[in-house]
């Protein structure tokens, strides 16, 4: 299962978190939720405590991340050229960086599934591999051929997703992130995530990571909480997502 998303990532000092929340709630969500052609909008915020991966701790993640889903590239480009989108960005918080990256999103079967399911679970582990690699095409091919099936073995997992960047037109208002590939695994709770990270399946996935073709870019792992604002599982509240217990 494949679809197209526009990832908007907001990064900066943690002291800007409240200002970013206010900006999103006041200026962004009302505009983005009405963009033409939008089929889903998912909001991600940093899980502030409780999550533990024994292999990595990449520190604070994005202040906010959003995934805007569209039925195709033409619809996506029309939406981000919309006046309402431009006006929402014009009110951005000072000293906070924004990237906008067009991504092909691929879903993979988990557990006993024969075909991939949709995005489910409110806890997401968001992973991104940044350029450069010695041979990017070889790196991506190896990752796609082997890593999703290993992630699918994690206990209590709900979704396995890979993200592949698509070049954006030069006139896009936001710079794209320097991703080679990304993945996301989802769970219902932080406790489910922690159980998966302590499992033999996590160790097996880590062994494959160590065997990937050489790359020298960053590799980031961020535990995040997800809420859908537009789509089949849309929430009635825009912000202030409940925190997972520590």
Order of alpha helices (4+ residues) and beta strands (2+ residues): beta-alpha-alpha-beta-beta-alpha-alpha-beta-beta-alpha-beta-beta-alpha-alpha-beta
